[in-house]
Amino acid sequence: MSAPQASAGSPFPAMADGRLRALRRMKAISGALLLVAAVVYVLCRALTDSDGVWGYVQATAEASMVGGLADWFAVTALFRHPLRLPIPHTAIIPRKKDQIGEGLASFVREYFLTTEILSERLAAARVPQRVGQWLADPEHAARLAQELSQSVSGMAAMLRDDQLRHSVATFADKRLRQTDMSPLLARLLEAVCDSGQHQAALTSTLKGLQTFLRENRSELRRRVADESPDWVPDWVDDRVFNKGFQLLQSFVADVVADDGHGLRKGFDDQLRALAERLRHDPEQIAKVEQTKLEILDHPAVHAYLEDIWGGLKTIILDGAADPDSDLRRSAQALTIRAGEVLRDDPAMRARVNEALQRLAGHVATHYADDLTDVISGTVSRWDTEETSRRLELQVGRDLQFIRINGTVVGALAGLAIYTLSQLF
């Protein structure tokens, strides 16, 4: 019986040479035992009579041949027709390939893809706790962050920037047009007022005004002189300017120094009143919406929206490529935190387990047939002869022990039967 060989177009991967050599070696051993039995039998028949000890040897060799040949026939019949003769009920695997695939699929469906078995195995596997322990390890978290970064970079390389740029810009423009800006501005103004940042901004503005007045005093004086009538003496202009300038500087300084100044309170009241109008005044709301639409229609805004994807992509790719970036560190920190929660929080583990149980039940209920159809469908597409050869290469070495055992057991049985027949 020839050893199986790989064929072109095989659906199986190439087998290791060691497995093929082991199969050939076991076939040689089993065949050699059968040959030895045959030689001993022929010698006994040709050179001796059947009496005495040689009768026992001949009976042993004869039974050994029968046992070896029977088991050779049985093993060979699994994979092909013995001696290429179309004997019924041989070449079982080639003839029953499709039925074997269907039987294997049915076995998997009945004993593996059931809700009870999947639930039991998931519970025994302690998936959330094991995943949590793995994720909580900083080395594992760093490796996962690196893998995710590489995946992001690979996905970004496959995306078409022109289409995404237009899609992102269109999406952003649509969302901005649909968003009611007045309530947002009202909340922003109230937040600014509550935090006191508007008073800080007013203080900075007044201090800037003080600096402006000091640095431009001579220019302001000149403008007053230009606007004053010619018949007004210069000394009158000087006194009027100095007095007014001093009053203005003093007023600004008072507002800067006094946190409870009336101007500050009025400023606060005006901003809060504006926030209230932004919420309830239809005219004010309409003005804000009109302004928003005018801004969105501006070409510069269109260009900015078109550039959103490019900037976002650059940020993501740079962050993904840099091991020390905030993106990578954040991904690693979130991974560790998620692992710690799964590892240490029994309530979270219970919720995850429950979710996995439901998912397993859903898969077993709705997709078990589809999954097992993959097995039967794949087996049915395999080449018949190639399937037989590859299966023999997988299990044929072990099956050769059947031939060896048949030869040895047949010899022992023949010896025992001959002995008993001589005794009785």
ROTI-262706 format. One record per residue (C-alpha): residue number from 1; residue in three letters; x, y, z. Coordinates in steps of 0.5 Angstrom, whole numbers, padded with zeros to 4 digits, always signed. Each point is the difference from the previous one (the first is absolute). Layout:
! ROTI-262706
NODE   i  aa     x     y     z
NODE NUM ALA     X     Y     Z
...
//
This chain:
! ROTI-262706
NODE   i  aa     x     y     z
NODE   1 MET +0000 +0000 +0000
NODE   2 SER +0003 +0006 -0002
NODE   3 ALA +0001 +0006 +0005
NODE   4 PRO -0004 +0006 -0001
NODE   5 GLN +0003 +0006 -0004
NODE   6 ALA -0002 +0007 -0001
NODE   7 SER -0004 +0002 -0006
NODE   8 ALA +0000 +0007 -0003
NODE   9 GLY -0006 +0004 +0001
NODE  10 SER -0001 -0003 +0007
NODE  11 PRO -0005 +0003 +0005
NODE  12 PHE +0005 -0002 +0006
NODE  13 PRO +0007 +0003 +0002
NODE  14 ALA +0006 -0004 -0002
NODE  15 MET +0001 -0005 +0006
NODE  16 ALA +0007 -0001 +0003
NODE  17 ASP +0005 -0004 -0003
NODE  18 GLY +0001 -0004 +0007
NODE  19 ARG -0007 -0002 +0000
NODE  20 LEU +0000 -0003 -0007
NODE  21 ARG +0007 -0004 +0002
NODE  22 ALA -0004 -0002 +0007
NODE  23 LEU -0005 -0003 -0005
NODE  24 ARG +0004 -0003 -0004
NODE  25 ARG +0004 -0003 +0005
NODE  26 MET -0006 -0003 +0004
NODE  27 LYS -0002 -0003 -0007
NODE  28 ALA +0007 -0003 -0001
NODE  29 ILE +0000 -0003 +0007
NODE  30 SER -0007 -0003 -0001
NODE  31 GLY +0001 -0003 -0007
NODE  32 ALA +0007 -0003 +0003
NODE  33 LEU -0004 -0004 +0005
NODE  34 LEU -0005 -0002 -0005
NODE  35 LEU +0006 -0002 -0005
NODE  36 VAL +0003 -0004 +0006
NODE  37 ALA -0006 -0004 +0002
NODE  38 ALA -0001 -0002 -0008
NODE  39 VAL +0007 -0002 +0000
NODE  40 VAL +0000 -0004 +0006
NODE  41 TYR -0006 -0003 -0003
NODE  42 VAL +0003 -0002 -0006
NODE  43 LEU +0006 -0003 +0003
NODE  44 CYS -0004 -0004 +0004
NODE  45 ARG -0004 -0003 -0005
NODE  46 ALA +0006 -0001 -0005
NODE  47 LEU +0005 -0002 +0004
NODE  48 THR -0003 -0004 +0006
NODE  49 ASP -0006 -0004 +0002
NODE  50 SER -0006 +0002 +0004
NODE  51 ASP +0002 -0004 +0006
NODE  52 GLY +0003 +0002 +0006
NODE  53 VAL +0002 +0007 +0002
NODE  54 TRP +0000 +0002 -0007
NODE  55 GLY -0007 -0001 +0000
NODE  56 TYR -0001 +0005 +0005
NODE  57 VAL +0005 +0005 -0004
NODE  58 GLN -0004 -0001 -0006
NODE  59 ALA -0007 +0001 +0003
NODE  60 THR +0003 +0006 +0004
NODE  61 ALA +0002 +0003 -0007
NODE  62 GLU -0006 -0002 -0004
NODE  63 ALA -0005 +0004 +0005
NODE  64 SER +0005 +0006 +0001
NODE  65 MET -0001 +0000 -0008
NODE  66 VAL -0007 +0000 +0001
NODE  67 GLY +0000 +0005 +0005
NODE  68 GLY +0005 +0005 -0003
NODE  69 LEU -0004 -0001 -0007
NODE  70 ALA -0007 +0001 +0003
NODE  71 ASP +0002 +0007 +0004
NODE  72 TRP +0004 +0002 -0006
NODE  73 PHE -0006 -0001 -0004
NODE  74 ALA -0004 +0004 +0005
NODE  75 VAL +0005 +0006 +0001
NODE  76 THR +0000 +0001 -0008
NODE  77 ALA -0007 -0001 -0001
NODE  78 LEU -0001 +0007 +0004
NODE  79 PHE +0004 +0004 -0005
NODE  80 ARG -0001 -0004 -0007
NODE  81 HIS -0001 -0007 -0003
NODE  82 PRO +0004 -0005 +0002
NODE  83 LEU +0005 -0002 -0006
NODE  84 ARG -0005 +0005 -0004
NODE  85 LEU -0005 -0005 +0000
NODE  86 PRO -0007 +0003 +0000
NODE  87 ILE -0002 -0005 +0006
NODE  88 PRO -0007 +0003 +0003
NODE  89 HIS +0001 +0004 +0007
NODE  90 THR +0007 +0002 -0001
NODE  91 ALA +0003 +0007 -0002
NODE  92 ILE -0005 +0002 +0006
NODE  93 ILE +0003 +0007 +0001
NODE  94 PRO +0000 +0002 -0008
NODE  95 ARG -0007 -0003 +0000
NODE  96 LYS -0003 +0003 +0006
NODE  97 LYS +0004 +0007 +0000
NODE  98 ASP -0006 +0004 +0000
NODE  99 GLN -0004 -0004 +0005
NODE 100 ILE +0006 +0000 +0004
NODE 101 GLY +0000 +0008 +0000
NODE 102 GLU -0007 +0000 +0001
NODE 103 GLY +0001 -0005 +0006
NODE 104 LEU +0005 +0005 +0003
NODE 105 ALA -0004 +0006 -0001
NODE 106 SER -0006 -0003 +0004
NODE 107 PHE +0005 -0003 +0005
NODE 108 VAL +0002 +0007 +0001
NODE 109 ARG -0006 +0003 +0000
NODE 110 GLU -0003 -0005 +0005
NODE 111 TYR +0005 +0000 +0005
NODE 112 PHE +0004 +0007 -0001
NODE 113 LEU -0005 +0005 -0002
NODE 114 THR -0005 +0000 +0005
NODE 115 THR -0002 +0005 +0005
NODE 116 GLU +0001 -0004 +0006
NODE 117 ILE +0007 -0003 -0002
NODE 118 LEU +0002 +0007 -0003
NODE 119 SER -0002 +0003 +0007
NODE 120 GLU +0003 -0005 +0004
NODE 121 ARG +0007 +0001 -0004
NODE 122 LEU -0001 +0007 +0001
NODE 123 ALA -0001 +0000 +0007
NODE 124 ALA +0006 -0005 +0001
NODE 125 ALA +0005 +0004 -0004
NODE 126 ARG -0001 +0006 +0005
NODE 127 VAL +0001 +0005 -0007
NODE 128 PRO -0001 +0007 +0004
NODE 129 GLN +0005 -0002 +0005
NODE 130 ARG +0005 -0003 -0004
NODE 131 VAL -0001 +0006 -0005
NODE 132 GLY +0001 +0005 +0005
NODE 133 GLN +0006 -0003 +0003
NODE 134 TRP +0003 +0000 -0007
NODE 135 LEU -0002 +0007 -0001
NODE 136 ALA +0002 +0003 +0006
NODE 137 ASP +0007 -0002 -0001
NODE 138 PRO +0004 +0006 -0002
NODE 139 GLU +0004 -0004 -0005
NODE 140 HIS -0006 -0003 -0003
NODE 141 ALA -0004 +0007 +0000
NODE 142 ALA +0006 +0003 -0004
NODE 143 ARG +0000 -0005 -0005
NODE 144 LEU -0007 +0000 -0001
NODE 145 ALA +0001 +0008 -0001
NODE 146 GLN +0005 -0001 -0005
NODE 147 GLU -0004 -0005 -0004
NODE 148 LEU -0006 +0004 +0000
NODE 149 SER +0004 +0006 -0003
NODE 150 GLN +0003 -0004 -0005
NODE 151 SER -0007 -0002 -0002
NODE 152 VAL -0002 +0007 +0000
NODE 153 SER +0006 +0002 -0005
NODE 154 GLY -0002 -0006 -0004
NODE 155 MET -0007 +0002 -0001
NODE 156 ALA +0001 +0007 -0001
NODE 157 ALA +0005 -0002 -0006
NODE 158 MET -0006 -0003 -0003
NODE 159 LEU -0005 +0005 +0001
NODE 160 ARG -0001 +0005 -0006
NODE 161 ASP +0002 +0007 +0003
NODE 162 ASP -0004 +0004 -0006
NODE 163 GLN -0007 -0004 +0002
NODE 164 LEU +0001 +0001 +0007
NODE 165 ARG +0002 +0007 +0000
NODE 166 HIS -0006 +0002 -0004
NODE 167 SER -0004 -0005 +0005
NODE 168 VAL +0002 +0003 +0006
NODE 169 ALA -0001 +0007 -0002
NODE 170 THR -0007 -0001 -0002
NODE 171 PHE -0001 -0004 +0006
NODE 172 ALA +0003 +0006 +0004
NODE 173 ASP -0004 +0005 -0004
NODE 174 LYS -0007 -0003 +0001
NODE 175 ARG +0001 -0001 +0007
NODE 176 LEU +0002 +0007 +0001
NODE 177 ARG -0006 +0002 -0004
NODE 178 GLN -0005 -0004 +0004
NODE 179 THR +0003 +0002 +0007
NODE 180 ASP -0004 +0005 +0004
NODE 181 MET +0006 +0005 +0002
NODE 182 SER -0004 +0005 +0004
NODE 183 PRO -0001 -0005 +0006
NODE 184 LEU +0008 -0002 -0001
NODE 185 LEU +0002 +0007 +0001
NODE 186 ALA -0005 +0002 +0005
NODE 187 ARG +0003 -0006 +0004
NODE 188 LEU +0007 +0002 -0001
NODE 189 LEU -0001 +0008 +0002
NODE 190 GLU -0003 -0003 +0007
NODE 191 ALA +0006 -0004 +0001
NODE 192 VAL +0005 +0005 -0002
NODE 193 CYS -0004 +0005 +0005
NODE 194 ASP -0001 -0006 +0006
NODE 195 SER +0008 -0001 -0001
NODE 196 GLY +0002 +0008 +0000
NODE 197 GLN +0004 -0001 -0006
NODE 198 HIS -0004 +0006 -0003
NODE 199 GLN +0002 +0005 +0005
NODE 200 ALA +0007 -0003 -0001
NODE 201 ALA -0001 +0002 -0007
NODE 202 LEU -0002 +0007 +0002
NODE 203 THR +0006 +0001 +0004
NODE 204 SER +0004 -0002 -0005
NODE 205 THR -0003 +0005 -0005
NODE 206 LEU +0000 +0006 +0005
NODE 207 LYS +0007 -0001 +0001
NODE 208 GLY +0002 +0000 -0007
NODE 209 LEU -0004 +0006 -0001
NODE 210 GLN +0004 +0003 +0006
NODE 211 THR +0006 -0002 -0004
NODE 212 PHE -0003 +0003 -0007
NODE 213 LEU -0002 +0007 +0004
NODE 214 ARG +0007 +0001 +0003
NODE 215 GLU +0004 -0002 -0007
NODE 216 ASN -0005 +0004 -0004
NODE 217 ARG -0001 +0006 +0004
NODE 218 SER +0004 +0005 -0005
NODE 219 GLU -0004 -0002 -0006
NODE 220 LEU -0006 +0000 +0004
NODE 221 ARG +0001 +0008 +0002
NODE 222 ARG +0002 +0001 -0007
NODE 223 ARG -0007 -0002 -0002
NODE 224 VAL -0003 +0004 +0005
NODE 225 ALA +0004 +0006 -0003
NODE 226 ASP -0002 -0002 -0007
NODE 227 GLU -0008 +0000 +0002
NODE 228 SER +0000 +0006 +0004
NODE 229 PRO -0002 +0007 -0003
NODE 230 ASP +0006 +0005 -0002
NODE 231 TRP -0003 +0005 +0005
NODE 232 VAL +0001 -0005 +0006
NODE 233 PRO +0007 +0002 +0003
NODE 234 ASP +0005 -0006 +0001
NODE 235 TRP +0000 +0001 +0007
NODE 236 VAL -0008 -0002 +0001
NODE 237 ASP +0001 -0006 -0005
NODE 238 ASP +0006 -0002 +0005
NODE 239 ARG -0004 +0001 +0006
NODE 240 VAL -0006 -0004 -0003
NODE 241 PHE +0004 -0006 -0003
NODE 242 ASN +0004 -0001 +0007
NODE 243 LYS -0007 +0000 +0004
NODE 244 GLY -0003 -0004 -0005
NODE 245 PHE +0006 -0005 -0001
NODE 246 GLN +0001 +0000 +0008
NODE 247 LEU -0008 -0002 +0001
NODE 248 LEU +0001 -0005 -0005
NODE 249 GLN +0006 -0003 +0003
NODE 250 SER -0003 +0000 +0007
NODE 251 PHE -0006 -0003 -0002
NODE 252 VAL +0003 -0006 -0003
NODE 253 ALA +0005 -0001 +0006
NODE 254 ASP -0006 +0000 +0004
NODE 255 VAL -0003 -0005 -0004
NODE 256 VAL +0006 -0004 +0000
NODE 257 ALA +0001 +0000 +0007
NODE 258 ASP -0007 -0001 +0003
NODE 259 ASP -0003 -0007 -0001
NODE 260 GLY -0007 +0003 +0002
NODE 261 HIS +0000 +0006 -0004
NODE 262 GLY -0007 +0001 -0004
NODE 263 LEU +0003 +0000 -0007
NODE 264 ARG +0002 -0007 +0002
NODE 265 LYS -0007 -0002 +0003
NODE 266 GLY -0003 +0003 -0006
NODE 267 PHE +0005 -0004 -0005
NODE 268 ASP -0002 -0006 +0004
NODE 269 ASP -0008 +0002 -0001
NODE 270 GLN +0001 +0001 -0007
NODE 271 LEU +0003 -0007 -0002
NODE 272 ARG -0005 -0004 +0004
NODE 273 ALA -0006 +0004 -0003
NODE 274 LEU +0003 -0001 -0007
NODE 275 ALA +0000 -0008 +0002
NODE 276 GLU -0007 +0001 +0002
NODE 277 ARG -0002 +0003 -0007
NODE 278 LEU +0004 -0006 -0003
NODE 279 ARG -0005 -0005 +0003
NODE 280 HIS -0006 +0004 -0001
NODE 281 ASP +0000 +0006 -0004
NODE 282 PRO -0002 -0003 -0007
NODE 283 GLU +0003 +0007 -0004
NODE 284 GLN +0007 -0002 +0004
NODE 285 ILE -0001 -0007 -0002
NODE 286 ALA -0001 +0002 -0007
NODE 287 LYS +0006 +0004 +0000
NODE 288 VAL +0005 -0005 +0002
NODE 289 GLU -0003 -0005 -0005
NODE 290 GLN +0001 +0005 -0005
NODE 291 THR +0007 +0001 +0002
NODE 292 LYS +0001 -0007 +0000
NODE 293 LEU -0002 -0001 -0007
NODE 294 GLU +0004 +0006 -0003
NODE 295 ILE +0006 -0003 +0004
NODE 296 LEU -0001 -0007 -0003
NODE 297 ASP -0001 +0003 -0007
NODE 298 HIS +0007 +0003 +0000
NODE 299 PRO +0005 -0003 -0004
NODE 300 ALA +0005 +0000 +0005
NODE 301 VAL -0004 -0004 +0005
NODE 302 HIS -0002 -0005 -0006
NODE 303 ALA +0008 -0001 -0001
NODE 304 TYR +0001 -0001 +0007
NODE 305 LEU -0005 -0005 +0001
NODE 306 GLU +0003 -0003 -0006
NODE 307 ASP +0007 -0001 +0004
NODE 308 ILE -0003 -0003 +0006
NODE 309 TRP +0001 -0007 -0003
NODE 310 GLY +0007 +0001 -0002
NODE 311 GLY +0002 +0004 +0007
NODE 312 LEU -0004 -0006 +0004
NODE 313 LYS +0004 -0005 -0004
NODE 314 THR +0006 +0003 +0001
NODE 315 ILE -0001 +0000 +0008
NODE 316 ILE -0002 -0007 +0000
NODE 317 LEU +0006 -0003 -0004
NODE 318 ASP +0005 +0004 +0003
NODE 319 GLY -0003 -0002 +0007
NODE 320 ALA +0000 -0007 -0002
NODE 321 ALA +0007 +0000 -0003
NODE 322 ASP +0003 +0003 +0006
NODE 323 PRO +0001 -0005 +0006
NODE 324 ASP +0000 +0006 +0005
NODE 325 SER -0006 +0004 -0003
NODE 326 ASP -0006 +0002 +0005
NODE 327 LEU -0004 -0005 -0005
NODE 328 ARG +0004 -0006 +0001
NODE 329 ARG +0000 +0001 +0008
NODE 330 SER -0007 +0002 +0000
NODE 331 ALA -0001 -0007 -0003
NODE 332 GLN +0004 -0004 +0004
NODE 333 ALA -0003 +0004 +0006
NODE 334 LEU -0007 -0002 -0002
NODE 335 THR +0002 -0007 -0001
NODE 336 ILE +0003 -0001 +0007
NODE 337 ARG -0006 +0003 +0003
NODE 338 ALA -0005 -0004 -0004
NODE 339 GLY +0005 -0006 +0002
NODE 340 GLU +0000 +0002 +0008
NODE 341 VAL -0008 +0001 +0000
NODE 342 LEU -0001 -0007 -0004
NODE 343 ARG +0005 -0004 +0005
NODE 344 ASP -0002 +0004 +0007
NODE 345 ASP -0008 +0001 -0001
NODE 346 PRO -0004 -0006 +0001
NODE 347 ALA -0006 +0004 -0002
NODE 348 MET +0003 +0002 -0007
NODE 349 ARG +0002 -0007 -0001
NODE 350 ALA -0007 -0002 +0001
NODE 351 ARG -0003 +0004 -0005
NODE 352 VAL +0006 -0001 -0005
NODE 353 ASN -0002 -0008 +0001
NODE 354 GLU -0007 +0001 -0001
NODE 355 ALA +0001 +0004 -0006
NODE 356 LEU +0005 -0006 -0003
NODE 357 GLN -0006 -0005 +0002
NODE 358 ARG -0005 +0004 -0004
NODE 359 LEU +0005 +0001 -0006
NODE 360 ALA +0001 -0008 +0001
NODE 361 GLY -0007 -0002 +0000
NODE 362 HIS -0002 +0005 -0006
NODE 363 VAL +0006 -0003 -0004
NODE 364 ALA -0002 -0007 +0002
NODE 365 THR -0008 +0001 -0001
NODE 366 HIS +0001 +0004 -0007
NODE 367 TYR +0007 -0002 -0003
NODE 368 ALA +0002 -0007 +0002
NODE 369 ASP -0003 -0003 -0007
NODE 370 ASP +0004 +0006 -0004
NODE 371 LEU +0006 -0002 +0004
NODE 372 THR +0000 -0007 -0001
NODE 373 ASP -0002 +0001 -0007
NODE 374 VAL +0007 +0002 -0001
NODE 375 ILE +0003 -0007 +0002
NODE 376 SER -0005 -0004 -0004
NODE 377 GLY +0001 +0005 -0006
NODE 378 THR +0008 +0000 +0001
NODE 379 VAL +0000 -0007 +0000
NODE 380 SER -0004 -0001 -0006
NODE 381 ARG +0004 +0004 -0004
NODE 382 TRP +0006 -0004 +0001
NODE 383 ASP +0003 -0004 -0005
NODE 384 THR -0002 -0007 +0002
NODE 385 GLU +0007 -0004 -0002
NODE 386 GLU +0004 +0006 +0004
NODE 387 THR -0004 +0000 +0006
NODE 388 SER +0001 -0008 +0000
NODE 389 ARG +0007 +0001 +0000
NODE 390 ARG +0001 +0006 +0005
NODE 391 LEU -0004 -0004 +0005
NODE 392 GLU +0004 -0006 -0001
NODE 393 LEU +0006 +0005 +0001
NODE 394 GLN -0003 +0002 +0006
NODE 395 VAL -0002 -0006 +0004
NODE 396 GLY +0003 -0006 -0005
NODE 397 ARG +0006 -0001 +0005
NODE 398 ASP -0004 -0001 +0006
NODE 399 LEU -0004 -0005 -0005
NODE 400 GLN +0006 -0004 -0002
NODE 401 PHE +0000 -0002 +0008
NODE 402 ILE -0007 -0004 -0002
NODE 403 ARG +0004 -0004 -0005
NODE 404 ILE +0006 -0001 +0004
NODE 405 ASN -0005 -0002 +0006
NODE 406 GLY -0004 -0005 -0005
NODE 407 THR +0006 -0003 -0002
NODE 408 VAL +0003 -0002 +0007
NODE 409 VAL -0007 -0001 +0003
NODE 410 GLY -0002 -0005 -0006
NODE 411 ALA +0007 -0004 +0001
NODE 412 LEU -0002 +0000 +0008
NODE 413 ALA -0007 -0002 -0002
NODE 414 GLY +0002 -0005 -0005
NODE 415 LEU +0005 -0003 +0005
NODE 416 ALA -0005 -0001 +0005
NODE 417 ILE -0005 -0003 -0004
NODE 418 TYR +0005 -0005 -0003
NODE 419 THR +0003 -0002 +0007
NODE 420 LEU -0008 -0001 +0002
NODE 421 SER -0001 -0004 -0006
NODE 422 GLN +0006 -0005 +0001
NODE 423 LEU -0002 +0000 +0008
NODE 424 PHE -0007 -0002 -0001
//
